[in-house]
Amino acid sequence: MEEAKQLFKKLKIHTLLDLALIIPTSYNDTTLSTTLELGEIATLEAKVVDSSIYAGKLRVTFNLTGSGRRLSSTFFRVTPYHHKLFEVGSSHVIQGKLEEYNGYLQMSQPKSIKQIGKITPKYKTVLKESEISTLIEAYVSEQNLYNEGLDSKEVATLIHMHFPKSMEEIYEEGSFKKDFVQTLKFVEAYNHLKKLRGKRADFPALHALHGELDPFITKLPFTLTDEQNAVILEIQKDLSTDVKAAKRMVVGDVGSGKTMVILASVMIALPYKSILMAPTSLLALQLYEEACKHLPKSIKVALVMQGKDKGDYLDADFIIGTHALLFKDDLPQAALVMVDEQHRFGTKQRQSLEALVSATEKRAHFIQFSATPIPRTQAMMDSELLDVSLITTTPFEREVLTQTISKQDFPVLLLHIKEEIAQEHQVLIIYPLVQESSEVPYQSLEESRGFWENKFENVYVTHGKDKQKEEVLLEFREKGNILLATTVVEVGISLPKLTLIVIVGAERLGLATLHQLRGRVGRNGLKSWCYLYSNNNCRGKSLCLPGQTQGSAPTDRLEQFTQTNNGFDIAKLDLKFRDSGDILDGTIQSGQRFKWLDMAEDEEVVARAKNRVNVV
């Protein structure tokens, strides 16, 4: 038993199904061949009729017992053992690749098989063949697989693959049978979901929260979407008990109205306090402005940022801040803790936040929000560790035309930029680098700024290392025409007058990042454009000016991106163009690799596996 534990450790596996899913990479089949198929491995009864040495090689001629045909073999690395083994008159069962030359059968360096009629699986692992075979034989049994919650078809598939009685049982046209592959996908998803469920830890909540929503919702100058209302109801249910502290992730597409869900959660928490942590001062300030604008005036809101506090956080009902919150020794206890874009915080900050949520044995209710859509398959996976809500619709239809462009389109692009600025709209141009690099075949931000500053007024420039970037963005929002930036503006900043974005070197960015950047335009319903500028773009067609149309079939990654504005479809597309065995970098299981399951295509398989986990 101890030895088996060590072997499991070497394999880096934890469950019986982890072991059962180590599928043989090939099989050694010593069943006698009934036909002579050229190019295939054959196992044949044969008798040596001639043996000779030529240029240091041993040439042996066999008579095939079954067909009476002759077959010649050449052995290259010859030892005395070979001479003795293949003496004239000796009988063998030989195995090797059957070939033909000038009408004569040949088999290069065949093996002489001792045991016939046996199929031996071959595994590629860190263990010796004998060790992995011993583990499989000891643990992968029908009863053990049934005990894991598999049904008869799934059990039979795994038993066939590890202990086949014939190759026809598992292979068709040289590959595993399609229904076997489907079963392996299901077992892989089911095993992963079971492991995730085992990791979930729940704690009692500090308080059950039953605050009134009406004073907030009835005063809003707009109607919440059905999805916003549904998520708020889910949160209301989460917070209504002190038996279990809520752990929920709300994932909303660009402009889906997550802020209103945050403010509704604050209302539900009353009369107890709520805290929200945002990754940047700009996002914290925007949330503070929205809270002051839409929450009832009786609710005290405070902002905590490095050296820029607003309001008294000790007395506030709702405290909004950056990671500066983590350095406040006198931060009051909150019944509800929320975090926006948690993945943008560092490990230490996340650990400090965890301490903020779990200061006592009882925990604050915890909700995290993300503007980075994830594939539904990942949402289903993640929901074994925490509850997941998706907001896939937006309060108003965003009209954003996305097109791929290249150098030939630049004059028309300049004309369009001038038209937008003439209408008092704003333009954003994203560059791949701040400074020139021989590695990147595009101009950098610094190389390009002179051109734009000479041609246009009110051009602003910022990037990730710019210590004044938040001040620049705020000033641009009020006074600017053109903003030159790197992907620093990817998430969160609201620029209501922005109608045109150009992303230089778009092919270098992931589709999820492109979607976040595109989400900066059209925030207030204005017709907008997103241009993907690439040197690799050889469409052989020109950029359309506003009002023109041009049909195009999606041929590559960027072209397919232009066909949809839905972030959840984009997340699925992103998976498709990556190695689909990798889940997108998400909140929970970043980098999980699957061998059989395709996270971009197998949503139905994951849903079935999730249902099974819920039953078992």
Protein Blocks (a to p, Z undefined) as FASTA:
>chain_A
ZZmmmmmmmnopabfklmmmmccfbdcdfbdcfbdcehiacddddddfbdcdeehiacdd
dddfklopacddddfbdcfklmmmmgghiacddddddddeehiacdehiacdfbghiacd
ddddfbdfklmmmmmmmmmcfklmmmnopafklmmmmmmmmmcfbfklmggghiacfklm
mmmmmmmmmmmmmmmmmmpccdddfbdcfbdfklmmmmpcbdcdfklmmmmmmmmmmmmp
ckbccdddddddehklpmmmmmmmmmmmpmbdcddddfbfklmmmmmmmmmmmmcfklcc
ddddehiagcjfklpmbdcddfklmmmmklccdfbdcdehkllpcfklmmmmmmmmmmpm
bdcddddddfbdcdfklmmmmmmmpccdddfbdfbdcddddddddfklmmmmmmmmmmmm
mnopacddddfbfbdcfkbccdcfklmmmmmmmmpghiacddfklmklmmmmmmmmmmmm
bdcddfklmgopacfklcbdcdehklmpcfklmmmmmmmgoklopacddddddfklcnhp
acddehiacddddfblmlmmmmpcbfklmmmmmmmmmcfkbccddfklgoiacfklcfkl
mmmmmmmmmmmmmmZZ
